[in-house]
Amino acid sequence: MDYVLDQKTGLKLPNHLAIILDGNGRWAKAKGRPRSYGHLIGCSNLEKMCNIIGDRGIRYLTVYAFSTENWKRSAEEVGFLMNLFRQYLKRLLRSARKRNMRIRLIGDRTGLPSDIQEIIRILESETASNDSMVFQIALNYGGRDEIERAVTRLAEDARLGKLPEGRITSEIFSSYLDTDGIPDPDLLIRTSGELRISNFLLWQLAYTEFYFTEVPWPAFSEEDLDRAVEAFNGRDRRYGGV
Ligand code: FPP
């Protein structure tokens, strides 16, 4: 695989970077503030980091913003997050146009409030031909849920005789996932110290390098990104071969 080199550091950049945005709540608590404050600052940090990541030349960015399990949080917190997503997605249309960025949402959007589904529809259709960067946001996303939905549609297509005879290949299966057409991540960053993937991109992370940092998402900076890219450069990437 040919990687784009970072203009600033000369290091090779991952083609696709995925991030598990974690630690908003703990970051706020440590400051004696409510969890909602952590989400607010986490949100503005995402806006800042997304621009930095795009400016560096990374072509694909995917972030885990809300999982299928996150509905179990208090009604107050879920309500706050939905409102934050609503405002953020509206602002995103303007910056996506300005930056020639394509927006895609992954996850089960049918479970989201209907006005957010409408904002997503507009965001995706209005940015569909933008080609400087693809920014994917996982909302109401779970890796197992994505696989369940993919298999359900695949089984229906098989029943209707729409699939070729014989083996269901990885390529055919991948085309039923929410990430259809998007290359798999090269690097996954998880902030805030937890060492697990929490049902994120289960199929797509098969050969991805993982980078875990103690830094909570609201405090994650450009220097932290540099550290992750540096670690990525130190890895000897293998794809199952020797
Ligand atoms: C994890 O922190 C964060 C979330 C579940 C929500 C992520 C949301 C944002 C970063 C806001 C911006 C995102 C978008 C797309 C607008 P946590 O609450 O799990 O923190 P904790 O583990 O310390 O409790």
Boltz pocket constraint, residues with backbone or C-beta under 6 A from the ligand:
constraints:
  - pocket:
      binder: B
      contacts: [[A, 21], [A, 22], [A, 23], [A, 24], [A, 25], [A, 26], [A, 27], [A, 38], [A, 39], [A, 40], [A, 42], [A, 43], [A, 44], [A, 46], [A, 64], [A, 65], [A, 66], [A, 70], [A, 84], [A, 85], [A, 88], [A, 137], [A, 217]]
      max_distance: 6.0
